[in-house]
């Protein structure tokens, strides 16, 4: 009797016996359309020096002191 009620209850609520498996790629596709660019932007926001260090690192021969 109890097992029949349990089966009926599962059928009413649409209980699934198997758990769907989701890959990382499928899961991240719902978060972002381009995860690589977002990761790159995140690291650039963590280390902003990487964006401007090449503009300020000039050879010593170019610098003149008067």
Phi, psi and omega in degrees: 000313181294322180292327177293320177293322179296314178298318180297315179299318178296321180293322181294315183274355179076037180294134176258134179284328181260147178266125179293140180259129181242131179280165179297320180298317178294320182294317181286337180294335177279341181274324185206149177279330181224082184295330181297315181292326179291324176294317179298316178296324179296314179293327176293327178286331177287322183235074183295341179300330181297334180280329185247354184296327182290335179284336185255353182264092180252150178298151181295336180290337180280328181283134178238137178247123178248000000 
